């Protein structure tokens, strides 16, 4: 099976001034083609380091795609590194020079002398046209492997990849297929998921199962590799079914679905409504629900009752209840949810109160303590949660957990 590697070039990436979105884009595009990426290298604008990265990437993969360092300034040395890697000289190509000159002439500008370097290509390599800028790309073969250099500017890189690289790679990958499916889970930690997966996460397995986590949402990646699309699809589907049997209700959705989208679909299907009363999450839960198109079908009201006066006046939480139990308590979360449902006339309501930090915690009620109540005419269910992390992480986890509680309450 053919595999790929990526080399990202630029001091600005290493220094943190630029986020490397090119590598993420290329990884996705290559995988769709059936060319999984085995490694990514990031190097600065130094010829010898780039040559070393190209050698390492070539040891890993059959296709190496590099981005960055094709500009006209002295620190843009990717073309020189490609020439040194190939053991050839750089040679100016007159047709490329005319294109660069025309680029400036069409804008009534004089071409700086430094831009001449952009018309230089390693001997034996192919120049890739750039219809958005002055830097042509480079495509070359070495030791039976394909090496490509693309501009670092994302818009230029994407167009060049689609127009000049993609058709060639489609031929390279014509005899293999990779299918990726995703399952989204919520409700347990990553280590618990790994234990439940057991041998299914063994490296070298086909389909391969990978696991990633973000704000408590665990994504299971099923990567099936086969000689053709039909076989890969069948393997991926079998893997998906196996995981669904293993995890049951822990799986809330597929592909890129969010908890809010799944909850919204269930509410809409049942023609049910929901109201939200938030304290520590500051409106985040309402935002997540209303981010989904069509939320007006089921979302009725949202209150951000951050202070006790708001809880009492807006939701009818008894003042003496707050005095006895504290604003962060199971009783107040329940009263908030019940008050919201009553005032909104909704089928469901959620109340959230907690301490998001970084200050405000005590030994009895530490930072990260959150009470969540889901109320309906059948019952009020409360969970006491203890989240770790910074303020943003605690608020996000609280909102996600509230959505998951509501999801489990609403049956398909």
C-alpha positions as CSV (number, residue, x, y, z in Angstrom):
1,X,0.0,0.0,0.0
2,X,1.2,3.5,-0.9
3,X,1.6,5.9,2.0
4,X,2.4,9.6,2.4
5,X,4.4,11.9,4.6
6,X,4.2,15.7,5.1
7,X,7.0,18.2,5.6
8,X,6.0,21.7,6.9
9,X,8.7,24.3,6.4
10,X,9.0,27.7,8.1
11,X,10.4,29.4,11.2
12,X,7.1,31.0,11.7
13,X,5.5,27.6,12.4
14,X,8.3,26.6,14.8
15,X,8.0,30.0,16.6
16,X,4.3,29.7,17.1
17,X,3.4,32.7,15.0
18,X,1.6,30.6,12.3
19,X,-0.7,27.6,13.0
20,X,0.1,24.8,10.5
21,X,-3.3,24.3,8.9
22,X,-1.7,23.1,5.7
23,X,-0.7,19.7,7.3
24,X,-4.2,19.1,8.6
25,X,-5.7,19.9,5.2
26,X,-3.3,17.7,3.3
27,X,-3.7,14.8,5.8
28,X,-7.5,14.8,5.2
29,X,-7.2,15.1,1.4
30,X,-4.6,12.3,1.2
31,X,-6.6,10.0,3.3
32,X,-9.7,10.5,1.1
33,X,-7.5,9.5,-1.8
34,X,-6.5,6.3,0.0
35,X,-3.1,7.5,0.9
36,X,-2.7,7.5,4.7
37,X,-0.2,9.8,6.2
38,X,2.4,8.0,8.3
39,X,4.4,11.0,9.6
40,X,4.6,14.8,9.6
41,X,7.8,16.8,10.0
42,X,8.2,20.5,10.9
43,X,11.5,22.2,10.2
44,X,12.8,25.7,10.0
45,X,14.1,27.6,7.0
46,X,17.5,25.9,6.8
47,X,18.6,24.0,3.8
48,X,20.3,21.1,5.6
49,X,17.4,20.6,8.0
50,X,15.0,20.5,5.1
51,X,17.1,17.9,3.3
52,X,17.2,15.8,6.4
53,X,13.5,16.0,6.8
54,X,13.0,15.0,3.1
55,X,15.3,12.0,3.7
56,X,13.4,10.9,6.8
57,X,10.0,11.4,5.1
58,X,11.2,9.4,2.1
59,X,12.1,6.5,4.4
60,X,8.6,6.6,5.8
61,X,6.5,7.0,2.7
62,X,6.1,6.7,-1.1
63,X,4.7,10.3,-1.5
64,X,6.2,13.3,0.3
65,X,4.4,16.6,0.2
66,X,6.2,19.7,1.5
67,X,4.7,23.1,2.0
68,X,6.4,26.5,2.6
69,X,9.7,28.2,1.7
70,X,9.0,28.9,-2.0
71,X,8.9,32.7,-1.7
72,X,11.6,35.1,-3.1
73,X,13.3,36.2,0.2
74,X,16.6,34.9,1.5
75,X,15.0,32.7,4.1
76,X,12.9,30.8,1.5
77,X,15.2,27.9,0.7
78,X,12.9,25.0,-0.1
79,X,13.9,25.0,-3.8
80,X,17.6,25.0,-2.9
81,X,17.0,22.1,-0.4
82,X,15.1,20.1,-3.1
83,X,18.0,20.6,-5.5
84,X,20.5,19.5,-2.8
85,X,18.3,16.5,-1.9
86,X,18.2,15.4,-5.5
87,X,21.9,16.1,-6.1
88,X,21.3,18.5,-9.0
89,X,21.6,22.2,-9.7
90,X,18.9,24.9,-9.8
91,X,18.2,26.1,-13.3
92,X,16.2,29.2,-14.3
93,X,13.3,28.4,-16.7
94,X,12.5,31.3,-19.0
95,X,8.8,30.5,-19.4
96,X,8.5,30.6,-15.6
97,X,10.4,33.9,-15.4
98,X,8.0,35.5,-18.0
99,X,5.0,34.4,-15.9
100,X,6.5,36.0,-12.8
101,X,7.2,39.2,-14.7
102,X,3.7,39.2,-16.2
103,X,2.3,38.8,-12.6
104,X,3.9,42.1,-11.7
105,X,3.3,43.8,-15.0
106,X,-0.5,43.1,-14.8
107,X,-0.5,45.0,-11.5
108,X,1.6,47.9,-13.0
109,X,4.5,47.0,-10.7
110,X,8.2,46.5,-11.4
111,X,9.4,43.0,-10.5
112,X,12.0,43.0,-7.7
113,X,15.2,41.3,-8.7
114,X,14.8,38.8,-5.9
115,X,11.8,37.3,-7.6
116,X,14.0,35.8,-10.3
117,X,14.8,32.9,-7.9
118,X,11.1,31.8,-8.2
119,X,11.8,30.9,-11.8
120,X,14.5,28.4,-10.8
121,X,13.6,24.7,-10.6
122,X,15.9,21.7,-9.8
123,X,17.2,20.1,-13.0
124,X,14.9,17.1,-13.8
125,X,12.0,18.4,-11.7
126,X,8.7,19.6,-13.0
127,X,7.3,23.1,-12.2
128,X,3.7,23.2,-10.9
129,X,1.8,26.4,-12.0
130,X,0.6,28.8,-9.4
131,X,-2.5,30.7,-10.6
132,X,-2.8,32.7,-7.3
133,X,0.8,33.9,-6.7
134,X,4.4,34.0,-8.0
135,X,5.8,30.8,-6.5
136,X,5.6,27.7,-8.7
137,X,5.6,24.4,-7.0
138,X,8.0,21.5,-7.6
139,X,7.3,17.8,-8.4
140,X,10.1,15.3,-8.7
141,X,10.9,11.6,-8.5
142,X,13.7,10.2,-6.4
143,X,14.4,6.5,-5.7
144,X,11.0,5.6,-7.1
145,X,9.2,8.0,-4.8
146,X,7.3,11.2,-5.5
147,X,8.3,14.4,-3.8
148,X,6.2,17.6,-4.1
149,X,6.8,21.1,-2.9
150,X,3.8,23.5,-2.5
151,X,3.6,27.1,-1.4
152,X,2.9,27.8,2.2
153,X,0.1,30.3,1.6
154,X,-3.0,28.1,2.2
155,X,-5.0,29.4,-0.7
156,X,-2.2,28.9,-3.2
157,X,-1.3,25.5,-1.7
158,X,-4.9,24.2,-2.0
159,X,-5.4,25.4,-5.5
160,X,-2.0,23.9,-6.7
161,X,-2.7,20.6,-4.9
162,X,-6.2,20.3,-6.5
163,X,-5.1,21.2,-10.0
164,X,-1.6,19.8,-10.3
165,X,-1.0,17.2,-7.6
166,X,-4.4,15.5,-7.1
167,X,-4.7,14.0,-10.6
168,X,-1.3,12.4,-10.3
169,X,-2.0,11.0,-6.8
170,X,-5.4,9.6,-8.0
171,X,-3.4,7.4,-10.5
172,X,-0.9,6.4,-7.8
173,X,-3.7,5.3,-5.4
174,X,-6.0,3.8,-8.0
175,X,-5.3,0.2,-6.8
176,X,-6.1,0.9,-3.1
177,X,-8.9,2.4,-1.0
178,X,-9.2,3.8,2.5
179,X,-12.6,4.4,4.2
180,X,-12.9,6.3,7.5
181,X,-15.9,6.3,9.7
182,X,-16.3,8.1,13.0
183,X,-18.4,7.3,16.1
184,X,-18.9,10.0,18.8
185,X,-19.0,8.9,22.5
186,X,-19.8,10.7,25.7
187,X,-20.2,9.7,29.3
188,X,-16.9,8.0,30.3
189,X,-13.2,8.7,30.2
190,X,-10.7,7.9,27.5
191,X,-9.0,5.2,29.6
192,X,-12.4,3.4,30.2
193,X,-13.0,3.5,26.4
194,X,-9.6,2.0,25.8
195,X,-10.3,-0.8,28.3
196,X,-13.6,-1.5,26.6
197,X,-11.9,-1.6,23.2
198,X,-9.3,-4.1,24.4
199,X,-7.6,-5.8,21.5
200,X,-9.6,-3.8,19.0
201,X,-7.0,-1.0,19.4
202,X,-4.0,-3.2,18.5
203,X,-1.7,-1.5,16.0
204,X,-1.5,-3.2,12.6
205,X,-5.2,-4.3,12.8
206,X,-7.4,-3.7,9.8
207,X,-9.7,-1.9,10.2
208,X,-7.6,0.2,12.5
209,X,-9.3,1.8,15.5
210,X,-8.0,5.2,16.8
211,X,-9.3,7.2,19.7
212,X,-9.2,11.0,20.3
213,X,-10.8,13.2,23.0
214,X,-11.9,16.8,23.1
215,X,-13.8,18.4,26.0
216,X,-15.1,15.0,27.0
217,X,-16.3,13.9,23.6
218,X,-14.4,10.8,22.5
219,X,-14.2,10.1,18.8
220,X,-13.5,6.5,17.6
221,X,-11.9,6.5,14.1
222,X,-12.5,3.3,12.1
223,X,-9.9,3.2,9.3
224,X,-10.4,0.4,6.8
225,X,-7.9,-0.3,4.0
226,X,-8.6,-2.6,1.0
227,X,-7.9,-3.0,-2.6
228,X,-11.2,-1.4,-3.7
229,X,-13.8,0.9,-2.3
230,X,-16.5,-1.8,-1.9
231,X,-14.3,-4.0,0.2
232,X,-13.1,-1.1,2.3
233,X,-16.7,0.1,2.9
234,X,-17.8,-3.3,4.0
235,X,-14.9,-3.6,6.5
236,X,-15.6,-0.2,7.9
237,X,-19.3,-1.0,8.3
238,X,-18.5,-4.2,10.1
239,X,-16.1,-2.3,12.4
240,X,-18.8,0.3,13.1
241,X,-21.4,-2.3,14.0
242,X,-19.0,-4.0,16.3
243,X,-18.3,-0.8,18.2
244,X,-22.0,0.1,18.4
245,X,-22.6,-3.3,20.0
246,X,-19.7,-2.7,22.4
247,X,-20.5,0.8,23.6
248,X,-24.3,1.0,23.3
249,X,-25.7,4.3,24.6
250,X,-22.2,5.7,25.1
251,X,-22.3,6.4,21.4
252,X,-24.4,9.5,20.6
253,X,-23.6,10.1,16.9
254,X,-21.5,9.6,13.9
255,X,-19.2,11.6,11.6
256,X,-19.1,15.2,12.8
257,X,-22.3,15.3,14.8
258,X,-22.4,17.3,18.0
259,X,-24.3,16.4,21.1
260,X,-26.4,19.5,20.6
261,X,-27.4,18.4,17.1
262,X,-28.4,15.0,18.2
263,X,-30.4,16.3,21.1
264,X,-32.1,18.8,18.7
265,X,-33.0,16.0,16.3
266,X,-34.6,14.0,19.1
267,X,-36.5,16.9,20.4
268,X,-37.8,17.8,17.0
269,X,-38.7,14.2,16.2
270,X,-40.8,14.1,19.4
271,X,-42.2,17.6,18.8
272,X,-40.9,18.4,22.3
273,X,-39.4,21.7,23.7
274,X,-36.7,22.6,26.1
275,X,-35.8,25.6,28.3
276,X,-32.5,26.4,29.9
277,X,-31.5,28.0,33.2
278,X,-27.8,28.6,33.5
279,X,-25.5,30.0,36.1
280,X,-21.8,29.0,35.8
281,X,-22.0,28.2,32.1
282,X,-23.1,31.8,31.3
283,X,-25.2,31.0,28.3
284,X,-22.9,28.5,26.7
285,X,-25.5,25.7,26.8
286,X,-28.1,27.9,25.1
287,X,-25.5,28.8,22.5
288,X,-24.6,25.2,21.7
289,X,-28.3,24.3,21.3
290,X,-29.1,27.3,19.1
291,X,-25.9,26.8,17.0
292,X,-27.9,24.0,15.2
293,X,-30.1,25.2,12.3
294,X,-33.8,24.8,13.1
295,X,-33.4,25.2,16.9
296,X,-36.5,27.4,17.0
297,X,-38.5,24.2,16.6
298,X,-37.6,23.1,20.1
299,X,-35.7,25.8,22.0
300,X,-38.1,28.1,23.8
301,X,-36.4,30.1,26.6
302,X,-32.9,30.6,28.0
303,X,-32.0,32.3,31.3
304,X,-28.6,33.3,32.5
305,X,-29.3,33.7,36.2
306,X,-25.7,34.3,37.3
307,X,-26.5,36.0,40.6
308,X,-28.8,34.9,43.4
309,X,-31.2,37.8,42.9
310,X,-31.7,36.6,39.3
311,X,-32.3,33.1,40.4
312,X,-35.0,34.3,42.9
313,X,-36.7,36.9,40.7
314,X,-36.5,35.2,37.2
315,X,-36.9,31.5,38.1
316,X,-38.7,31.6,41.5
317,X,-35.9,29.8,43.4
318,X,-36.8,30.3,47.1
319,X,-34.5,32.7,48.9
320,X,-34.4,30.5,52.0
321,X,-33.4,27.5,49.9
322,X,-30.3,29.4,48.7
323,X,-29.5,30.4,52.2
324,X,-29.8,26.9,53.6
325,X,-28.1,24.9,50.7
326,X,-26.1,27.5,48.9
327,X,-26.4,28.6,45.3
328,X,-24.2,25.7,44.2
329,X,-26.3,22.7,45.3
330,X,-28.5,19.9,44.1
331,X,-31.5,21.7,45.5
332,X,-30.9,25.0,43.7
333,X,-30.1,23.2,40.4
334,X,-33.5,21.4,40.7
335,X,-35.3,24.6,41.6
336,X,-33.8,26.4,38.6
337,X,-34.8,23.7,36.2
338,X,-38.3,23.4,37.6
339,X,-38.7,27.2,37.5
340,X,-37.6,27.4,33.9
341,X,-39.9,24.6,32.8
342,X,-42.8,26.1,34.6
343,X,-42.3,29.6,33.2
344,X,-41.5,28.4,29.6
345,X,-44.2,25.8,29.5
346,X,-41.6,23.4,28.0
347,X,-41.5,19.7,28.0
348,X,-37.9,19.6,29.4
349,X,-35.7,22.1,31.2
350,X,-32.1,22.1,32.4
351,X,-30.7,23.9,35.4
352,X,-26.9,24.3,35.9
353,X,-25.1,25.8,38.8
354,X,-21.5,25.4,39.8
355,X,-18.0,26.9,40.4
356,X,-16.1,27.4,37.1
357,X,-13.1,29.1,38.8
358,X,-10.3,29.9,39.0
359,X,-11.5,31.5,42.2
360,X,-14.6,31.0,44.4
361,X,-14.0,27.4,45.5
362,X,-13.9,26.2,49.1
363,X,-12.9,22.9,50.7
364,X,-16.5,21.8,50.8
365,X,-17.3,23.2,47.3
366,X,-14.2,23.2,45.2
367,X,-13.6,24.7,41.8
368,X,-15.1,22.3,39.2
369,X,-18.1,21.3,41.3
370,X,-21.2,21.5,39.1
371,X,-24.8,20.4,39.7
372,X,-27.0,19.7,36.6
373,X,-30.7,19.0,36.7
374,X,-32.9,17.7,33.9
375,X,-36.5,18.3,34.7
376,X,-39.7,17.0,33.0
377,X,-43.2,16.2,34.1
378,X,-42.1,12.6,34.9
379,X,-39.1,13.4,37.2
380,X,-36.2,15.6,38.1
381,X,-32.8,14.0,37.6
382,X,-29.7,15.6,39.2
383,X,-26.1,14.8,38.7
384,X,-23.2,16.1,40.9
385,X,-20.2,16.5,38.6
386,X,-16.6,17.4,39.4
387,X,-14.6,18.7,36.5
388,X,-10.9,19.6,36.3
389,X,-9.1,22.0,34.1
390,X,-9.4,25.8,33.5
391,X,-12.5,27.9,33.5
392,X,-13.3,27.4,29.8
393,X,-12.9,23.6,30.1
394,X,-15.1,23.3,33.1
395,X,-17.9,25.4,31.5
396,X,-17.6,23.4,28.3
397,X,-17.7,20.0,30.1
398,X,-20.7,21.1,32.2
399,X,-22.7,22.2,29.1
400,X,-21.8,18.9,27.3
401,X,-22.7,16.8,30.3
402,X,-26.1,18.6,30.5
403,X,-26.7,17.8,26.8
404,X,-25.8,14.2,27.3
405,X,-28.2,13.9,30.3
406,X,-31.0,15.2,28.1
407,X,-30.0,12.9,25.3
408,X,-30.3,9.9,27.5
409,X,-33.7,11.1,28.8
410,X,-35.1,11.5,25.3
411,X,-35.4,8.1,23.7
412,X,-35.1,7.7,19.9
